[in-house]
Amino acid sequence: VVKAYVTEVMDQYMEQDGSLKKDIVMDDRTMTGLFLNEERSGGTFDKEFVMHMILNVVIAGRDTMGSALTSAMQCLCEHPEWQDKLHEEAMACSGGNKQDILTFDDVENASVAEAVLFET
């Protein structure tokens, strides 16, 4: 499933002959951008290599995120007072509406959530 998704994304940036589309601007701050821009600058480019690199990052990100969240949940279970602080902050970010889905902008200054994640 993940490989199919990565292939679909890669195909959006590639011409039929395997070269990078000329009108695509890739951000050098991303790993994908660095690899795809390498092809433009005359360097070597291997679509399979880039796909495997992206898959490695996706899989590694999933594992580390899962581990971090597991640790955070364990710490919150052991320290219910922090559960309360985190809940209060979440409610404040949502304006008290339990049905709201929080966005990155909503939690930009969520210092309690940041502290919980950094400490786990």
C-alpha positions as a Markdown table, in Angstrom:
| # | Residue | x | y | z |
|---|---|---|---|---|
| 1 | Val | 0.0 | 0.0 | 0.0 |
| 2 | Val | 2.7 | 2.5 | 1.0 |
| 3 | Lys | 4.8 | 1.6 | -2.1 |
| 4 | Ala | 1.8 | 2.2 | -4.3 |
| 5 | Tyr | 1.2 | 5.6 | -2.7 |
| 6 | Val | 4.9 | 6.6 | -3.1 |
| 7 | Thr | 4.8 | 5.4 | -6.8 |
| 8 | Glu | 1.7 | 7.5 | -7.4 |
| 9 | Val | 3.3 | 10.6 | -5.9 |
| 10 | Met | 6.6 | 10.1 | -7.8 |
| 11 | Asp | 4.7 | 9.7 | -11.1 |
| 12 | Gln | 3.1 | 13.1 | -10.6 |
| 13 | Tyr | 6.7 | 14.6 | -10.8 |
| 14 | Met | 8.0 | 12.4 | -13.7 |
| 15 | Glu | 7.6 | 12.5 | -17.5 |
| 16 | Gln | 6.9 | 9.3 | -19.4 |
| 17 | Asp | 10.6 | 9.0 | -20.2 |
| 18 | Gly | 11.5 | 9.0 | -16.5 |
| 19 | Ser | 12.9 | 12.6 | -16.4 |
| 20 | Leu | 11.7 | 15.2 | -13.9 |
| 21 | Lys | 8.9 | 17.4 | -15.2 |
| 22 | Lys | 10.4 | 20.8 | -16.2 |
| 23 | Asp | 7.6 | 22.9 | -14.5 |
| 24 | Ile | 7.9 | 21.2 | -11.1 |
| 25 | Val | 9.8 | 23.2 | -8.5 |
| 26 | Met | 11.1 | 20.9 | -5.8 |
| 27 | Asp | 12.0 | 22.3 | -2.3 |
| 28 | Asp | 15.6 | 21.5 | -1.4 |
| 29 | Arg | 14.6 | 21.4 | 2.2 |
| 30 | Thr | 12.9 | 18.1 | 1.7 |
| 31 | Met | 14.7 | 14.8 | 1.0 |
| 32 | Thr | 12.5 | 14.1 | -2.0 |
| 33 | Gly | 13.3 | 17.6 | -3.4 |
| 34 | Leu | 17.0 | 17.0 | -3.0 |
| 35 | Phe | 17.0 | 13.7 | -4.8 |
| 36 | Leu | 14.7 | 14.9 | -7.6 |
| 37 | Asn | 16.7 | 18.1 | -8.1 |
| 38 | Glu | 19.9 | 16.0 | -8.4 |
| 39 | Glu | 18.5 | 14.7 | -11.7 |
| 40 | Arg | 18.1 | 18.3 | -13.0 |
| 41 | Ser | 21.6 | 19.3 | -12.1 |
| 42 | Gly | 23.1 | 16.5 | -14.2 |
| 43 | Gly | 23.6 | 14.1 | -11.4 |
| 44 | Thr | 22.5 | 10.5 | -11.3 |
| 45 | Phe | 18.9 | 9.7 | -10.6 |
| 46 | Asp | 17.3 | 6.4 | -10.0 |
| 47 | Lys | 13.6 | 6.3 | -9.4 |
| 48 | Glu | 13.8 | 3.0 | -7.5 |
| 49 | Phe | 16.4 | 4.4 | -5.2 |
| 50 | Val | 14.3 | 7.5 | -4.4 |
| 51 | Met | 11.3 | 5.4 | -3.8 |
| 52 | His | 13.2 | 3.2 | -1.4 |
| 53 | Met | 14.5 | 6.2 | 0.5 |
| 54 | Ile | 11.0 | 7.7 | 0.9 |
| 55 | Leu | 9.7 | 4.3 | 2.1 |
| 56 | Asn | 12.5 | 4.1 | 4.6 |
| 57 | Val | 11.6 | 7.5 | 6.0 |
| 58 | Val | 7.9 | 6.8 | 6.1 |
| 59 | Ile | 8.4 | 3.4 | 7.9 |
| 60 | Ala | 11.0 | 4.9 | 10.3 |
| 61 | Gly | 8.6 | 7.8 | 11.1 |
| 62 | Arg | 5.8 | 5.4 | 11.8 |
| 63 | Asp | 7.9 | 3.3 | 14.2 |
| 64 | Thr | 9.3 | 6.3 | 16.1 |
| 65 | Met | 6.0 | 8.0 | 16.3 |
| 66 | Gly | 4.3 | 4.8 | 17.6 |
| 67 | Ser | 7.1 | 4.4 | 20.2 |
| 68 | Ala | 6.8 | 8.0 | 21.3 |
| 69 | Leu | 3.1 | 7.9 | 21.7 |
| 70 | Thr | 3.2 | 4.6 | 23.6 |
| 71 | Ser | 5.7 | 6.1 | 26.0 |
| 72 | Ala | 3.6 | 9.3 | 26.4 |
| 73 | Met | 0.4 | 7.2 | 27.1 |
| 74 | Gln | 2.3 | 5.2 | 29.7 |
| 75 | Cys | 3.6 | 8.3 | 31.4 |
| 76 | Leu | 0.1 | 9.9 | 31.4 |
| 77 | Cys | -1.4 | 6.8 | 33.0 |
| 78 | Glu | 1.3 | 6.9 | 35.7 |
| 79 | His | 0.7 | 10.7 | 36.2 |
| 80 | Pro | -3.0 | 11.5 | 36.0 |
| 81 | Glu | -2.5 | 15.1 | 37.0 |
| 82 | Trp | -0.8 | 15.6 | 33.6 |
| 83 | Gln | -3.7 | 14.0 | 31.9 |
| 84 | Asp | -5.9 | 16.7 | 33.5 |
| 85 | Lys | -3.5 | 19.5 | 32.4 |
| 86 | Leu | -3.4 | 18.1 | 28.9 |
| 87 | His | -7.2 | 17.9 | 28.8 |
| 88 | Glu | -7.6 | 21.5 | 30.0 |
| 89 | Glu | -5.2 | 22.7 | 27.4 |
| 90 | Ala | -6.9 | 20.7 | 24.6 |
| 91 | Met | -10.3 | 22.1 | 25.6 |
| 92 | Ala | -8.8 | 25.7 | 25.7 |
| 93 | Cys | -7.4 | 25.2 | 22.2 |
| 94 | Ser | -10.7 | 23.9 | 20.9 |
| 95 | Gly | -12.7 | 26.8 | 22.5 |
| 96 | Gly | -14.4 | 24.3 | 24.8 |
| 97 | Asn | -16.0 | 22.4 | 21.9 |
| 98 | Lys | -15.3 | 18.6 | 22.3 |
| 99 | Gln | -16.3 | 18.0 | 18.7 |
| 100 | Asp | -13.7 | 20.3 | 17.2 |
| 101 | Ile | -10.8 | 18.8 | 15.3 |
| 102 | Leu | -7.7 | 20.6 | 16.3 |
| 103 | Thr | -5.4 | 21.9 | 13.6 |
| 104 | Phe | -1.7 | 22.7 | 13.8 |
| 105 | Asp | -2.5 | 26.3 | 14.2 |
| 106 | Asp | -4.8 | 25.5 | 17.1 |
| 107 | Val | -2.0 | 23.8 | 19.0 |
| 108 | Glu | 0.9 | 26.0 | 18.0 |
| 109 | Asn | 1.3 | 27.3 | 21.6 |
| 110 | Ala | 0.2 | 24.1 | 23.4 |
| 111 | Ser | 3.0 | 24.1 | 25.9 |
| 112 | Val | 1.7 | 21.3 | 28.1 |
| 113 | Ala | 1.4 | 18.9 | 25.1 |
| 114 | Glu | 4.8 | 19.9 | 23.9 |
| 115 | Ala | 6.2 | 19.3 | 27.4 |
| 116 | Val | 4.5 | 15.8 | 27.6 |
| 117 | Leu | 5.9 | 14.8 | 24.2 |
| 118 | Phe | 9.4 | 16.1 | 24.9 |
| 119 | Glu | 9.6 | 14.4 | 28.2 |
| 120 | Thr | 8.7 | 10.9 | 26.9 |
